[in-house]
Amino acid sequence: MKRVMTILILLGAASISPLIFPLAESGRSSMDALAKLALLPSIAVIGVFLGFLYRRNDPLARLAVIGLAAGAVATAALEAIRLPGFWLGFMPGNLPRLMGVLLLDQFATGPTLRSDIAGWAYHFWNGASFGLIYVLVFGTCRRWIGAIYGVLLGVGFMLSPVVAALGVGFLGLEFSKGFPVTVTLAHAAFGGVLGWLSARWAGFEGSPIFDAVGVCLGGSGQARFTATSPLKSMRVTVPPFRHHDS
C-alpha cells in the first residue's frame, strides 16, 4: 500500500505542471498564482520523494529520474517540428513565450528575456512531467506505446481550453489546416523519442503502478511474468512394466 501511495503522489505532483496552463486559459485562476500555489510545491514534492527513494536505494528512484530526463529531451524533438510549423504560419503564436508572460504576470508589458526563460523552462518541465507520468504508468517495455501516448497528448491539447482561448476554432482548423497536423506530428515525435529513450536508459521495465496494485491486491506483481508454469512442476509417475508369462 505504501508503494501504491508513493506512486500516486508522484503521479499527482507530475500532473500539476501540465494542468495549470489550461486552467489559467479557462479563466479559473491566473497562471502566476497557480505557479506559486501549485507548480512550485509540486516540484518540491517530486524532489523530496525522489530523495527519499534514493536514500532507500529504491529502483523506482532511478526509473523516475530517467522518465524526467527522457521527457525533457523528448521536448526538443517536439520543438524540432513545432518551431518550423510556427515559422511556416501553421501555429498562431509562440506558446513558450506566452506561457512565460503569463507565469510572470507580464501580459501588460509584454515578453522579456526573463519571461522567455521562464516560459521555456516551464515548457521543458512539462515534458519532463509527462515523461515521469509515462514511466510510472506504462513502464518501458513497449516503445510504440510512447508514440501513441504522445499522439493522445496532442489530441488532448487541441481539445483543451488553451486552443479554445487562442480563437482558432475546433482543432485549430479555422486558423490553418496545418495546425492539427503540426501538433499531432510534434507530439508523436515527443512520444516516440520518450519511449525509445526511456527503454534505452532503463531497460525493459514493467508498469510500476500496475505491479504495485497487483501486489497490494494479493497478486505477485512482476512475479506473474516469472512464475513457473504448472506444467513444468507437474510430475507424472509411470509404474514399471511387468511381463507376465502365460
C-alpha positions as CSV (number, residue, x, y, z in Angstrom):
1,M,0.0,0.0,0.0
2,K,2.9,2.4,0.8
3,R,4.3,1.9,-2.7
4,V,1.0,2.5,-4.3
5,M,0.6,5.7,-2.4
6,T,4.1,6.8,-3.2
7,I,3.5,6.3,-7.0
8,L,0.1,8.0,-6.8
9,I,1.6,11.0,-5.0
10,L,4.3,11.3,-7.7
11,L,1.7,11.0,-10.4
12,G,-0.4,13.7,-8.8
13,A,2.6,16.0,-8.4
14,A,3.7,15.4,-12.0
15,S,0.2,16.2,-13.3
16,I,0.2,19.7,-11.7
17,S,2.5,21.4,-14.2
18,P,0.7,20.4,-17.4
19,L,-2.7,21.4,-15.9
20,I,-2.0,24.9,-14.7
21,F,-1.8,26.4,-18.3
22,P,-5.2,25.0,-19.4
23,L,-6.7,26.1,-16.0
24,A,-5.4,29.6,-16.4
25,E,-6.6,29.8,-20.0
26,S,-10.1,28.6,-18.9
27,G,-10.3,31.7,-16.6
28,R,-10.4,29.8,-13.3
29,S,-7.2,31.4,-12.0
30,S,-4.2,33.3,-13.1
31,M,-1.1,31.4,-14.1
32,D,1.2,33.3,-11.9
33,A,-1.0,32.4,-8.9
34,L,-1.2,28.8,-9.9
35,A,2.6,28.7,-10.3
36,K,3.1,29.9,-6.7
37,L,0.3,27.8,-5.1
38,A,0.6,24.6,-7.1
39,L,3.5,24.4,-9.5
40,L,6.4,25.2,-7.2
41,P,5.1,23.0,-4.3
42,S,4.6,20.1,-6.8
43,I,8.2,20.3,-7.9
44,A,9.3,20.3,-4.3
45,V,7.1,17.2,-3.6
46,I,8.8,15.3,-6.5
47,G,12.2,16.3,-5.3
48,V,11.5,15.2,-1.7
49,F,10.1,11.9,-2.7
50,L,12.9,11.1,-5.1
51,G,15.4,11.9,-2.4
52,F,13.5,9.6,0.0
53,L,13.5,6.8,-2.6
54,Y,17.2,7.3,-3.3
55,R,18.1,7.0,0.4
56,R,16.3,3.7,0.4
57,N,18.1,2.5,-2.7
58,D,14.7,2.0,-4.3
59,P,14.9,1.3,-8.1
60,L,11.8,3.4,-8.6
61,A,14.0,6.5,-8.0
62,R,16.2,5.7,-11.0
63,L,13.2,5.0,-13.2
64,A,11.6,8.2,-12.2
65,V,14.7,10.3,-12.9
66,I,15.0,8.5,-16.3
67,G,11.4,9.4,-17.1
68,L,12.0,13.1,-16.2
69,A,15.2,13.2,-18.3
70,A,13.7,11.4,-21.2
71,G,10.7,13.7,-21.2
72,A,12.8,16.8,-21.2
73,V,15.0,15.5,-24.1
74,A,11.9,14.4,-26.0
75,T,10.6,18.0,-25.7
76,A,13.4,19.0,-28.0
77,A,12.1,16.5,-30.6
78,L,8.7,18.1,-30.2
79,E,10.2,21.6,-30.8
80,A,12.0,20.3,-33.9
81,I,8.6,20.0,-35.5
82,R,6.6,22.7,-33.7
83,L,9.0,25.6,-34.4
84,P,9.1,25.1,-38.2
85,G,5.3,24.8,-38.1
86,F,5.2,28.1,-36.3
87,W,7.6,29.7,-38.7
88,L,5.6,28.4,-41.7
89,G,2.4,30.0,-40.2
90,F,0.7,26.8,-39.1
91,M,0.6,27.9,-35.5
92,P,-0.9,31.1,-34.2
93,G,1.8,32.0,-31.7
94,N,4.9,31.0,-29.8
95,L,3.4,29.2,-26.8
96,P,6.5,29.0,-24.6
97,R,6.8,32.8,-24.9
98,L,3.1,33.2,-24.0
99,M,3.5,30.9,-21.0
100,G,6.4,32.9,-19.8
101,V,4.5,36.1,-19.9
102,L,1.6,34.5,-18.0
103,L,3.9,32.9,-15.5
104,L,5.5,36.2,-14.5
105,D,2.2,38.2,-15.0
106,Q,3.7,40.4,-17.7
107,F,0.8,40.5,-20.1
108,A,0.6,44.3,-19.9
109,T,4.3,44.9,-20.5
110,G,4.9,42.0,-22.9
111,P,7.7,39.4,-23.2
112,T,11.2,39.9,-21.9
113,L,14.3,37.7,-21.7
114,R,13.3,36.8,-18.1
115,S,9.8,35.7,-19.2
116,D,11.2,33.8,-22.2
117,I,13.5,31.9,-19.9
118,A,10.6,31.2,-17.5
119,G,8.4,30.1,-20.4
120,W,10.9,27.7,-21.9
121,A,11.8,26.3,-18.5
122,Y,8.1,25.6,-17.8
123,H,7.7,24.1,-21.3
124,F,10.6,21.6,-20.7
125,W,9.4,20.8,-17.2
126,N,6.0,19.9,-18.7
127,G,7.8,17.5,-21.0
128,A,9.7,16.1,-18.0
129,S,6.5,15.7,-16.1
130,F,4.8,13.8,-18.9
131,G,7.9,11.6,-19.0
132,L,7.6,10.8,-15.4
133,I,3.9,10.0,-15.8
134,Y,4.7,7.8,-18.7
135,V,7.2,5.5,-17.0
136,L,5.2,5.3,-13.8
137,V,2.0,4.2,-15.7
138,F,3.4,2.3,-18.7
139,G,6.9,1.3,-17.8
140,T,9.4,1.0,-20.6
141,C,8.5,-2.4,-22.1
142,R,6.7,-1.2,-25.3
143,R,8.4,1.6,-27.1
144,W,5.5,2.1,-29.5
145,I,3.2,3.0,-26.6
146,G,5.3,6.1,-26.3
147,A,4.2,7.3,-29.8
148,I,0.5,6.6,-29.0
149,Y,0.9,8.4,-25.7
150,G,2.3,11.4,-27.5
151,V,-0.5,11.5,-30.0
152,L,-3.1,11.3,-27.2
153,L,-1.3,14.3,-25.5
154,G,-1.6,16.2,-28.8
155,V,-5.3,15.5,-29.2
156,G,-5.8,16.5,-25.6
157,F,-4.0,19.7,-26.2
158,M,-6.1,20.5,-29.2
159,L,-9.3,19.9,-27.2
160,S,-8.1,21.9,-24.2
161,P,-9.1,25.4,-23.2
162,V,-5.7,26.6,-24.4
163,V,-6.7,26.1,-28.1
164,A,-10.2,27.5,-27.4
165,A,-8.6,30.6,-25.9
166,L,-6.5,31.1,-29.0
167,G,-9.7,31.5,-31.0
168,V,-8.6,29.2,-33.8
169,G,-11.7,27.0,-33.9
170,F,-12.1,23.3,-33.5
171,L,-8.7,21.6,-33.6
172,G,-7.3,24.9,-34.9
173,L,-8.8,24.3,-38.3
174,E,-10.1,27.9,-38.6
175,F,-6.5,29.2,-38.4
176,S,-4.8,26.6,-40.6
177,K,-5.2,23.1,-41.8
178,G,-1.5,22.7,-40.8
179,F,-2.3,23.3,-37.2
180,P,-3.6,19.8,-36.2
181,V,-1.0,18.2,-38.5
182,T,1.8,20.1,-36.8
183,V,0.5,19.4,-33.3
184,T,0.0,15.7,-34.0
185,L,3.3,15.1,-35.6
186,A,5.2,17.1,-32.9
187,H,3.6,15.2,-30.1
188,A,4.1,11.8,-31.9
189,A,7.8,12.7,-32.1
190,F,7.8,13.6,-28.4
191,G,6.2,10.3,-27.5
192,G,8.4,8.2,-29.8
193,V,11.6,9.7,-28.5
194,L,10.3,9.4,-24.9
195,G,9.5,5.7,-25.4
196,W,12.8,5.0,-27.1
197,L,15.0,6.9,-24.6
198,S,13.3,5.5,-21.5
199,A,13.7,2.0,-22.8
200,R,17.3,2.6,-23.8
201,W,18.3,4.1,-20.4
202,A,16.2,1.9,-18.1
203,G,16.0,-1.3,-20.0
204,F,12.6,-3.1,-20.2
205,E,10.6,-2.3,-17.0
206,G,7.0,-3.2,-16.3
207,S,4.4,-0.7,-15.1
208,P,5.3,0.3,-11.5
209,I,1.7,1.4,-10.7
210,F,0.1,-1.8,-12.0
211,D,2.7,-4.0,-10.4
212,A,2.2,-2.2,-7.1
213,V,-1.5,-2.5,-7.3
214,G,-1.2,-6.2,-8.2
215,V,0.9,-6.8,-5.1
216,C,-1.5,-4.8,-2.9
217,L,-4.5,-6.8,-4.1
218,G,-2.7,-10.1,-3.3
219,G,-1.1,-10.8,-6.7
220,S,2.6,-11.2,-7.3
221,G,3.3,-8.0,-9.3
222,Q,6.2,-8.7,-11.7
223,A,6.4,-12.2,-10.4
224,R,3.5,-13.1,-12.7
225,F,5.9,-12.9,-15.6
226,T,8.4,-15.3,-14.0
227,A,6.2,-17.8,-12.2
228,T,6.9,-21.4,-13.1
229,S,4.4,-22.9,-15.4
230,P,2.2,-25.6,-13.7
231,L,3.1,-28.0,-16.5
232,K,6.8,-27.7,-15.6
233,S,6.2,-28.6,-12.0
234,M,3.9,-31.5,-12.8
235,R,5.4,-34.9,-12.2
236,V,3.9,-38.0,-13.7
237,T,4.8,-41.3,-12.2
238,V,4.6,-44.3,-14.6
239,P,4.5,-47.7,-12.9
240,P,7.1,-50.1,-14.1
241,F,6.0,-52.6,-16.8
242,R,6.0,-56.1,-15.7
243,H,5.8,-59.0,-18.1
244,H,3.7,-62.0,-17.0
245,D,4.2,-65.4,-18.6
246,S,1.1,-67.0,-19.7
